[in-house]
Amino acid sequence: MEHASAVTGVPGAQNGWDTAYKWLRLTQGLRVVTFDMSYDDGGMCSAGLDFDAVWTEMMEEWQQHRVRLGYLRAALEGFVRLLYPDAAEPDLAVEAAEHQLQHHADAWPVHAHAVADRLRTHFSDGLPGAGASVAAAVAQATVLHEMTVRGRAAIPEPGSDDDGRVFPTGHAEVCAAKEASTVLLLGMQLLMAAAVKEDRVAVFDDKYLLDGMWIPDSAGGSRWVDEEMPYSEYLAVLHLKPGEPPEL
């Protein structure tokens, strides 16, 4: 996103692009959210202190991913306003990008459908199955964030066993927020991929893979790339880990 710009005649388009990109930078820069859930009522027992300590750690992790999700939503909506100004919602823009890329399998982010399908399992009506669209997952991720913004998200609290020992809960909530963030990132990759195909985004240079990267191929294998590759191809794999180079 940093090395691209929107090709459009809309006044102020580049400023809008830069603002959306800065939301991504905030997302990348977010490292920790600090909480202190201690509550001194004058007679706190050790179990209460344990509860507060565990709850503090839980809220720090949970809110870190919820805040990150909000930053990503802001970035996605910013890019949608420029690339798909007629789309009423971000998921409709991603759906349009999916349609544009349906005959370009090489441009699809690797594992995108699997990630979208995984997010569905966190919703009461979400049953895993083939054919999960990224657009539908983007809509679910937006709902997840909207529940937090409007105060409708359930706030997890620590649990305790029969011996009164306190333990953290909320693992599913944290997992859902993480996967929702991944879905929004994949949605942005799809928007970029479709825009590059249609020359609606100007990309200045090819991507140079300085450290090298395993790139999946159509035969189910992978090839090692440690040189330049077109951005149109890089957009499909940029979220993958570089991995170790092959032995010589």
N, C-alpha and C positions, 0 to 999 in steps of 0.2 A: 504493500500500500504506500510505503514511503517513497518509492521510486516510480510512482505512477501518477497520472492525473486524468481527470474526467474530460473527455472530448465532448464538449457541449457548448451551445451558444447561450446558456442561461447565465445572466449576470451574477457574479459572485460565486460561481461554481467551484473554483479552486479553493476559495476560503472555506466553503462547505466541506470539500474533500479533506482539507487539512484539519478541520475540526474533528471530523469522524476519525481520521488517523490518530489524532491526539487521544481520543478515548481508548483506542487500542493501546497506545503507549501507557496510559494509566493502568489499563488491565495488566500489561506486562510488568509494570513497576510495583503493583500491589504485592506486598510480601506478608504482612501480618495485620490483623485487627486485634486491638487490645481491649480486654474486658476485665472488670473486677466485680464479680457477683456477690462479694461478701456483704453480709447484712448483720450488723451488731445490734441485737435487741436487748443487750444487757445481761443475757443469761444463756448464751449460745453454748450448747454441748458440743463434744468432739464430733459427734455424728453430723451435726449441723455444719460445722466447719468443713468436714470432708465433703458434704453435699455442695457447699458453695465453691470449694476448690475445683471439684470435678465439673460443676456447671460452668465455671469460668472458662476452663479449657474447651468444653464443648461449644460454648457460644463463640469463642474466638475462631474455631475452625469453621463452624456453621456460617457465621456472618462473613468470614473472609470469602467464601465461595458465593454467598448471596450478593455481596457487594460487587464481586468480579462479574457476576451474571448481569448486574445492572449496567456496569460499564460497557459490557459487550453488546447489550441491547441498544444502548445509546449509539455505539459505533455502527451497528447494523442498520439502524433506522436512518442514520446520517448517509450511509452509502446508498440505501434504497431511495432516499429523496432525490439523489442525483442520477442514479442509473435507471430507476423505474418510478418516475414521478407520478405516474397514474395509478400505482398500486396503493390500495387503501391500507394494507397491512404488510409487514415484512414477509410473512409467510407466502403471500400472494406473489410477491416479487421473486422469492426463491422458487416457487412453483413455476413461474414463467421461465426462469433460468433453467430449471430441470427440463422443461419441454424443449428449449432451444438446444440443449446438449444431449437429447435422447439418442441422436445418431452419431454422437462423438464419445464413445465409451472411454477413450483414452484421456478425455478431459475431466472425467469424474474423479473427485477425491477418493483415494483408496479407502475402503472400509466404511464409506459414508452411510450406506444402507444399514450395515450392521450396527453402527452407533445409533442411528435413528431408531432402529428396532429395539435396541436396548433401553432407550429412554422411555419407550411406551410401557415397559414393565413396572414403572414407578407410578403409573396412573391406574386408578381403580378399574377403568374400562380398557386398559391397555393390554392386549394379548399379543405376545410375540408371534411373528409370522413373516413370511416372505413378502417382499414388495413394499416395505415401509419407505415412505418418501421423506426426504429431508425437510420439505416444506411442512409436512404434518408435524414433524418433530420440532421445527422452529416454532410453530403455533403452540405446541405444548410447553416449550421452554418459556415462551412469552407469558403464558398463563401462570406458570410457576413463579416467575418474577412478579407478575401482577398481584398474585396472592400475598406476597410479602409487602409490596408497596401499599396495599389496601388493608393490611393488618389481618388478613384471613388465613395466613399460614400458621399451622400449629407449631408452637415453640417447644422443642424437646427438652425434657428434664432428666436428670440422672435417675437411675433405678437403684434398687437395693435388694440384697438377697435375704434369706431367712436369718442370717447372723447380723444383719444390719450394716453389712459392708456396701458401700456406695460404688456404683460402676457407671461408666458413661453409656449413653444410648444415642439415638439420632443418626446412626450410621447410614440408614436408608436416605434420610434427608440430605446428608452431605453428599452421598453418591449421586442423588438426583440433581443437585445443584452443579456438581462437577460435569456430569454428562450433558446437562442443559447448556453449560458454557461451551463444551466441545461442539455441540450441535450448532450453536450460533456461529462459531468460527467456521465450521464446515459450510454453513449457509453463505457466509461472506466469500469463501473460496469459490462456491458455485456462481455467485454473482459476478465475481471477477473473471472467472473462466468464460462465462457467457459474454461478458462485455469485451474481453480480449478477442474472442472469436468474431465479434461484430464490429471491431475497431471503434468501440465506444470508450475505450480506455487507452491512453497512450502509455506504453511501457518503454522506458528509455533504453534499457540494456537487457541482454540475456542474463540469466542467473548463473553465476560462477560458483560451482560447488567446491570451495576451497578444501574442505575436509573430506570430501567424497561422500557418497550415499548409495545405498542399495535401492534400485528402482525396479518395482515389479513390472513384469512383462506380460503380454497377452497369453503366453503359454503356461502361466502359473509359476514361473521361476522368477529370477531377478538378475539384473545386471549392475555392475559396479560403475558409477559415473563419478569422475573427479575432474570434470572440465565444465565448459559452458553448456547450458541446455536452454531451450526457449522457455520463456515464462509460461506460455500456454501449456507446456508439459509439466513445469515445476509446480504449478498451482494444484496439480492432482496429487502431489506427494510431499508438499512442504511440511505437513504435520507429522511425517514419519521420522523416527529416530535415525540418525546417520548410520549407526552400526559400525562394525569393524571392517577394515579393508580385507580383501582376499589375500591369502598367502601367495607369495611369489614363487 
